């Protein structure tokens, strides 16, 4: 498919130099760049949870055998949760 795009003169000059240096056409160079950008948008962004630990001896005695619901209620007690 043919299309027309406007590229700044300095960027076009640099692109032509890169294409010549790599021995490819300007079209190939533009297609490579577009493929990279489009490909990056398809990749799922990974999220890495940071390690957040603290020194302690585990749960307080009153919560050692408690259900998650009991622990959650205690954590949000008085906070409108």
N, CA, C and O atoms as CSV, one atom per row, in Angstrom:
chain,resi,resn,atom,element,x,y,z
A,1,UNK,N,N,0.846,-1.168,0.000
A,1,UNK,CA,C,0.000,0.000,0.000
A,1,UNK,C,C,0.893,1.234,0.000
A,1,UNK,O,O,1.922,1.266,0.676
A,2,UNK,N,N,0.504,2.221,-0.744
A,2,UNK,CA,C,1.264,3.471,-0.762
A,2,UNK,C,C,0.579,4.473,0.148
A,2,UNK,O,O,-0.647,4.525,0.247
A,3,UNK,N,N,1.413,5.268,0.810
A,3,UNK,CA,C,0.896,6.340,1.648
A,3,UNK,C,C,1.915,7.466,1.665
A,3,UNK,O,O,3.075,7.276,1.299
A,4,UNK,N,N,1.483,8.612,2.084
A,4,UNK,CA,C,2.373,9.763,2.164
A,4,UNK,C,C,2.463,10.196,3.614
A,4,UNK,O,O,1.450,10.351,4.295
A,5,UNK,N,N,3.687,10.390,4.075
A,5,UNK,CA,C,3.890,10.895,5.431
A,5,UNK,C,C,4.852,12.071,5.374
A,5,UNK,O,O,5.695,12.167,4.482
A,6,UNK,N,N,4.709,12.946,6.330
A,6,UNK,CA,C,5.627,14.077,6.424
A,6,UNK,C,C,6.635,13.785,7.521
A,6,UNK,O,O,6.273,13.462,8.653
A,7,UNK,N,N,7.897,13.904,7.166
A,7,UNK,CA,C,8.996,13.674,8.101
A,7,UNK,C,C,9.888,14.904,8.062
A,7,UNK,O,O,10.158,15.453,6.994
A,8,UNK,N,N,10.338,15.328,9.219
A,8,UNK,CA,C,11.202,16.508,9.237
A,8,UNK,C,C,12.462,16.237,8.430
A,8,UNK,O,O,12.947,15.107,8.372
A,9,UNK,N,N,12.982,17.286,7.808
A,9,UNK,CA,C,14.174,17.142,6.968
A,9,UNK,C,C,15.362,16.541,7.726
A,9,UNK,O,O,16.004,15.626,7.212
A,10,UNK,N,N,15.671,17.027,8.933
A,10,UNK,CA,C,16.823,16.448,9.641
A,10,UNK,C,C,16.638,14.950,9.932
A,10,UNK,O,O,17.585,14.175,9.802
A,11,UNK,N,N,15.427,14.543,10.322
A,11,UNK,CA,C,15.176,13.141,10.611
A,11,UNK,C,C,15.274,12.295,9.343
A,11,UNK,O,O,15.813,11.188,9.370
A,12,UNK,N,N,14.760,12.810,8.248
A,12,UNK,CA,C,14.828,12.090,6.983
A,12,UNK,C,C,16.277,11.905,6.533
A,12,UNK,O,O,16.647,10.837,6.046
A,13,UNK,N,N,17.096,12.946,6.695
A,13,UNK,CA,C,18.513,12.833,6.336
A,13,UNK,C,C,19.195,11.749,7.169
A,13,UNK,O,O,19.961,10.943,6.642
A,14,UNK,N,N,18.911,11.736,8.478
A,14,UNK,CA,C,19.503,10.720,9.352
A,14,UNK,C,C,19.027,9.328,8.952
A,14,UNK,O,O,19.813,8.382,8.920
A,15,UNK,N,N,17.745,9.209,8.649
A,15,UNK,CA,C,17.183,7.905,8.269
A,15,UNK,C,C,17.823,7.400,6.981
A,15,UNK,O,O,18.128,6.214,6.861
A,16,UNK,N,N,18.023,8.280,6.037
A,16,UNK,CA,C,18.657,7.870,4.777
A,16,UNK,C,C,20.092,7.395,5.007
A,16,UNK,O,O,20.545,6.441,4.375
A,17,UNK,N,N,20.802,8.065,5.915
A,17,UNK,CA,C,22.170,7.653,6.235
A,17,UNK,C,C,22.187,6.268,6.879
A,17,UNK,O,O,23.029,5.431,6.553
A,18,UNK,N,N,21.252,6.039,7.791
A,18,UNK,CA,C,21.173,4.731,8.455
A,18,UNK,C,C,20.832,3.648,7.433
A,18,UNK,O,O,21.432,2.573,7.432
A,19,UNK,N,N,19.879,3.936,6.575
A,19,UNK,CA,C,19.484,2.960,5.550
A,19,UNK,C,C,20.666,2.626,4.641
A,19,UNK,O,O,20.899,1.460,4.321
A,20,UNK,N,N,21.407,3.651,4.226
A,20,UNK,CA,C,22.566,3.428,3.357
A,20,UNK,C,C,23.633,2.611,4.081
A,20,UNK,O,O,24.225,1.697,3.508
A,21,UNK,N,N,23.869,2.952,5.342
A,21,UNK,CA,C,24.880,2.249,6.124
A,21,UNK,C,C,24.512,0.764,6.291
A,21,UNK,O,O,25.383,-0.106,6.273
A,22,UNK,N,N,23.213,0.492,6.455
A,22,UNK,CA,C,22.752,-0.890,6.643
A,22,UNK,C,C,22.477,-1.597,5.319
A,22,UNK,O,O,22.197,-2.795,5.292
A,23,UNK,N,N,22.559,-0.845,4.223
A,23,UNK,CA,C,22.341,-1.440,2.908
A,23,UNK,C,C,20.892,-1.837,2.655
A,23,UNK,O,O,20.616,-2.832,1.985
A,24,UNK,N,N,19.978,-1.049,3.196
A,24,UNK,CA,C,18.551,-1.319,2.989
A,24,UNK,C,C,17.889,-0.065,2.424
A,24,UNK,O,O,18.479,1.015,2.411
A,25,UNK,N,N,16.668,-0.230,1.963
A,25,UNK,CA,C,15.942,0.932,1.448
A,25,UNK,C,C,15.342,1.723,2.600
A,25,UNK,O,O,15.212,1.220,3.716
A,26,UNK,N,N,14.987,2.935,2.323
A,26,UNK,CA,C,14.317,3.770,3.318
A,26,UNK,C,C,12.991,3.117,3.714
A,26,UNK,O,O,12.595,3.140,4.879
A,27,UNK,N,N,12.323,2.542,2.731
A,27,UNK,CA,C,11.056,1.850,3.006
A,27,UNK,C,C,11.259,0.740,4.037
A,27,UNK,O,O,10.477,0.615,4.980
A,28,UNK,N,N,12.303,-0.061,3.859
A,28,UNK,CA,C,12.590,-1.152,4.789
A,28,UNK,C,C,12.859,-0.615,6.185
A,28,UNK,O,O,12.383,-1.168,7.177
A,29,UNK,N,N,13.618,0.456,6.253
A,29,UNK,CA,C,13.941,1.057,7.544
A,29,UNK,C,C,12.672,1.559,8.246
A,29,UNK,O,O,12.496,1.341,9.445
A,30,UNK,N,N,11.805,2.223,7.505
A,30,UNK,CA,C,10.553,2.730,8.081
A,30,UNK,C,C,9.677,1.565,8.535
A,30,UNK,O,O,9.084,1.622,9.612
A,31,UNK,N,N,9.590,0.512,7.726
A,31,UNK,CA,C,8.773,-0.647,8.094
A,31,UNK,C,C,9.304,-1.326,9.352
A,31,UNK,O,O,8.527,-1.768,10.199
A,32,UNK,N,N,10.630,-1.409,9.475
A,32,UNK,CA,C,11.217,-1.990,10.688
A,32,UNK,C,C,10.825,-1.180,11.918
A,32,UNK,O,O,10.421,-1.729,12.942
A,33,UNK,N,N,10.952,0.128,11.793
A,33,UNK,CA,C,10.617,0.992,12.922
A,33,UNK,C,C,9.155,0.888,13.315
A,33,UNK,O,O,8.827,0.806,14.499
A,34,UNK,N,N,8.277,0.892,12.320
A,34,UNK,CA,C,6.846,0.769,12.608
A,34,UNK,C,C,6.530,-0.591,13.221
A,34,UNK,O,O,5.708,-0.689,14.132
A,35,UNK,N,N,7.180,-1.636,12.723
A,35,UNK,CA,C,6.946,-2.978,13.272
A,35,UNK,C,C,7.342,-3.046,14.742
A,35,UNK,O,O,6.649,-3.664,15.551
A,36,UNK,N,N,8.447,-2.415,15.081
A,36,UNK,CA,C,8.881,-2.402,16.488
A,36,UNK,C,C,7.862,-1.696,17.365
A,36,UNK,O,O,7.488,-2.203,18.423
A,37,UNK,N,N,7.415,-0.534,16.932
A,37,UNK,CA,C,6.457,0.236,17.735
A,37,UNK,C,C,5.148,-0.526,17.889
A,37,UNK,O,O,4.593,-0.603,18.985
A,38,UNK,N,N,4.659,-1.084,16.799
A,38,UNK,CA,C,3.409,-1.837,16.858
A,38,UNK,C,C,3.597,-3.085,17.720
A,38,UNK,O,O,2.707,-3.429,18.498
A,39,UNK,N,N,4.720,-3.756,17.599
A,39,UNK,CA,C,5.001,-4.947,18.389
A,39,UNK,C,C,5.108,-4.667,19.868
A,39,UNK,O,O,4.667,-5.478,20.682
A,40,UNK,N,N,5.688,-3.529,20.238
A,40,UNK,CA,C,5.809,-3.168,21.647
A,40,UNK,C,C,4.448,-2.963,22.280
A,40,UNK,O,O,4.252,-3.271,23.456
A,41,UNK,N,N,3.516,-2.451,21.516
A,41,UNK,CA,C,2.185,-2.199,22.061
A,41,UNK,C,C,1.391,-3.484,22.262
A,41,UNK,O,O,0.392,-3.484,22.982
A,42,UNK,N,N,1.820,-4.576,21.639
A,42,UNK,CA,C,1.118,-5.844,21.790
A,42,UNK,C,C,1.609,-6.625,22.999
A,42,UNK,O,O,0.885,-7.468,23.530
A,43,UNK,N,N,2.820,-6.356,23.432
A,43,UNK,CA,C,3.390,-7.086,24.551
A,43,UNK,C,C,2.692,-6.665,25.844
A,43,UNK,O,O,2.490,-5.475,26.087
A,44,UNK,N,N,2.331,-7.635,26.662
A,44,UNK,CA,C,1.722,-7.266,27.944
A,44,UNK,C,C,2.777,-6.620,28.835
A,44,UNK,O,O,3.930,-7.051,28.875
A,45,UNK,N,N,2.375,-5.621,29.516
A,45,UNK,CA,C,3.294,-4.959,30.442
A,45,UNK,C,C,3.397,-5.810,31.687
A,45,UNK,O,O,2.389,-6.192,32.280
A,46,UNK,N,N,4.608,-6.098,32.070
A,46,UNK,CA,C,4.780,-6.933,33.248
A,46,UNK,C,C,4.828,-6.052,34.489
A,46,UNK,O,O,5.322,-4.925,34.462
A,47,UNK,N,N,4.317,-6.584,35.535
A,47,UNK,CA,C,4.322,-5.883,36.814
A,47,UNK,C,C,5.075,-6.747,37.797
A,47,UNK,O,O,4.772,-7.930,37.953
A,48,UNK,N,N,6.038,-6.171,38.450
A,48,UNK,CA,C,6.795,-6.921,39.429
A,48,UNK,C,C,6.577,-6.279,40.788
A,48,UNK,O,O,6.902,-5.112,41.006
A,49,UNK,N,N,6.025,-7.061,41.688
A,49,UNK,CA,C,5.770,-6.576,43.035
A,49,UNK,C,C,7.094,-6.525,43.786
A,49,UNK,O,O,7.833,-7.508,43.834
A,50,UNK,N,N,7.371,-5.402,44.353
A,50,UNK,CA,C,8.635,-5.284,45.083
A,50,UNK,C,C,8.554,-6.083,46.370
A,50,UNK,O,O,7.478,-6.275,46.936
A,51,UNK,N,N,9.698,-6.541,46.817
A,51,UNK,CA,C,9.756,-7.298,48.058
A,51,UNK,C,C,9.562,-6.331,49.212
A,51,UNK,O,O,10.336,-5.388,49.381
A,52,UNK,N,N,8.548,-6.563,49.987
A,52,UNK,CA,C,8.241,-5.669,51.106
A,52,UNK,C,C,8.070,-6.521,52.359
A,52,UNK,O,O,6.961,-6.937,52.696
A,53,UNK,N,N,9.157,-6.768,53.027
A,53,UNK,CA,C,9.105,-7.560,54.242
A,53,UNK,C,C,9.540,-6.702,55.420
A,53,UNK,O,O,10.095,-5.617,55.251
A,54,UNK,N,N,9.283,-7.195,56.573
A,54,UNK,CA,C,9.713,-6.499,57.763
A,54,UNK,C,C,10.106,-7.541,58.796
A,54,UNK,O,O,9.699,-8.701,58.721
A,55,UNK,N,N,10.889,-7.112,59.741
A,55,UNK,CA,C,11.325,-8.039,60.787
A,55,UNK,C,C,10.172,-8.248,61.753
A,55,UNK,O,O,9.481,-7.301,62.126
A,56,UNK,N,N,9.981,-9.437,62.134
A,56,UNK,CA,C,8.917,-9.747,63.084
A,56,UNK,C,C,8.847,-11.234,63.318
A,56,UNK,O,O,9.657,-12.002,62.800
A,57,UNK,N,N,7.880,-11.625,64.097
A,57,UNK,CA,C,7.740,-13.033,64.439
A,57,UNK,C,C,6.409,-13.578,63.976
A,57,UNK,O,O,5.847,-14.470,64.612
A,58,UNK,N,N,5.898,-13.057,62.883
A,58,UNK,CA,C,4.645,-13.553,62.341
A,58,UNK,C,C,3.443,-12.869,62.969
A,58,UNK,O,O,3.551,-11.788,63.549
A,59,UNK,N,N,2.313,-13.515,62.843
A,59,UNK,CA,C,1.072,-12.952,63.361
A,59,UNK,C,C,1.069,-12.932,64.888
A,59,UNK,O,O,1.709,-13.759,65.538
A,60,UNK,N,N,0.349,-11.990,65.430
A,60,UNK,CA,C,0.172,-11.955,66.872
A,60,UNK,C,C,-0.609,-13.194,67.277
A,60,UNK,O,O,-1.363,-13.752,66.479
A,61,UNK,N,N,-0.429,-13.612,68.498
A,61,UNK,CA,C,-1.035,-14.852,68.983
A,61,UNK,C,C,-2.532,-14.910,68.719
A,61,UNK,O,O,-3.048,-15.965,68.351
A,62,UNK,N,N,-3.233,-13.812,68.895
A,62,UNK,CA,C,-4.698,-13.817,68.723
A,62,UNK,C,C,-5.139,-14.063,67.281
A,62,UNK,O,O,-6.302,-14.386,67.039
A,63,UNK,N,N,-4.228,-13.913,66.327
A,63,UNK,CA,C,-4.593,-14.089,64.911
A,63,UNK,C,C,-3.961,-15.330,64.269
A,63,UNK,O,O,-4.190,-15.580,63.085
A,64,UNK,N,N,-3.190,-16.093,65.000
A,64,UNK,CA,C,-2.470,-17.231,64.417
A,64,UNK,C,C,-3.396,-18.267,63.778
A,64,UNK,O,O,-3.076,-18.813,62.722
A,65,UNK,N,N,-4.516,-18.534,64.398
A,65,UNK,CA,C,-5.450,-19.529,63.859
A,65,UNK,C,C,-6.724,-18.886,63.308
A,65,UNK,O,O,-7.713,-19.575,63.055
A,66,UNK,N,N,-6.695,-17.579,63.125
A,66,UNK,CA,C,-7.889,-16.857,62.674
A,66,UNK,C,C,-8.064,-16.983,61.169
A,66,UNK,O,O,-7.104,-17.229,60.439
A,67,UNK,N,N,-9.294,-16.812,60.715
A,67,UNK,CA,C,-9.582,-16.818,59.277
A,67,UNK,C,C,-9.149,-15.485,58.679
A,67,UNK,O,O,-8.910,-14.511,59.393
A,68,UNK,N,N,-9.054,-15.467,57.348
A,68,UNK,CA,C,-8.694,-14.231,56.675
A,68,UNK,C,C,-9.733,-13.148,56.949
A,68,UNK,O,O,-9.390,-11.976,57.102
A,69,UNK,N,N,-10.984,-13.537,57.010
A,69,UNK,CA,C,-12.062,-12.576,57.277
A,69,UNK,C,C,-11.852,-11.890,58.625
A,69,UNK,O,O,-12.029,-10.677,58.734
A,70,UNK,N,N,-11.481,-12.643,59.636
A,70,UNK,CA,C,-11.233,-12.070,60.967
A,70,UNK,C,C,-10.042,-11.115,60.926
A,70,UNK,O,O,-10.093,-10.025,61.496
A,71,UNK,N,N,-8.985,-11.523,60.260
A,71,UNK,CA,C,-7.790,-10.671,60.151
A,71,UNK,C,C,-8.122,-9.401,59.379
A,71,UNK,O,O,-7.719,-8.308,59.776
A,72,UNK,N,N,-8.850,-9.538,58.287
A,72,UNK,CA,C,-9.227,-8.392,57.468
A,72,UNK,C,C,-10.098,-7.409,58.241
A,72,UNK,O,O,-9.892,-6.197,58.172
A,73,UNK,N,N,-11.071,-7.937,58.976
A,73,UNK,CA,C,-11.942,-7.067,59.781
A,73,UNK,C,C,-11.136,-6.288,60.807
A,73,UNK,O,O,-11.374,-5.098,61.012
A,74,UNK,N,N,-10.182,-6.954,61.453
A,74,UNK,CA,C,-9.343,-6.285,62.445
A,74,UNK,C,C,-8.474,-5.213,61.795
A,74,UNK,O,O,-8.275,-4.140,62.364
A,75,UNK,N,N,-7.971,-5.500,60.630
A,75,UNK,CA,C,-7.090,-4.550,59.942
A,75,UNK,C,C,-7.835,-3.274,59.547
A,75,UNK,O,O,-7.265,-2.183,59.573
A,76,UNK,N,N,-9.101,-3.417,59.185
A,76,UNK,CA,C,-9.870,-2.260,58.711
A,76,UNK,C,C,-10.806,-1.686,59.774
A,76,UNK,O,O,-11.589,-0.777,59.497
A,77,UNK,N,N,-10.719,-2.219,60.977
A,77,UNK,CA,C,-11.590,-1.752,62.064
A,77,UNK,C,C,-11.378,-0.248,62.298
A,77,UNK,O,O,-10.249,0.215,62.460
A,78,UNK,N,N,-12.453,0.479,62.313
A,78,UNK,CA,C,-12.380,1.924,62.546
A,78,UNK,C,C,-11.960,2.731,61.342
A,78,UNK,O,O,-11.733,3.934,61.463
A,79,UNK,N,N,-11.848,2.100,60.172
A,79,UNK,CA,C,-11.419,2.792,58.952
A,79,UNK,C,C,-12.513,2.816,57.895
A,79,UNK,O,O,-12.261,3.154,56.739
A,80,UNK,N,N,-13.701,2.464,58.287
A,80,UNK,CA,C,-14.816,2.509,57.357
A,80,UNK,C,C,-14.845,1.359,56.383
A,80,UNK,O,O,-15.610,1.394,55.419
A,81,UNK,N,N,-14.042,0.345,56.601
A,81,UNK,CA,C,-13.971,-0.768,55.654
A,81,UNK,C,C,-14.777,-1.929,56.004
A,81,UNK,O,O,-14.785,-2.918,55.271
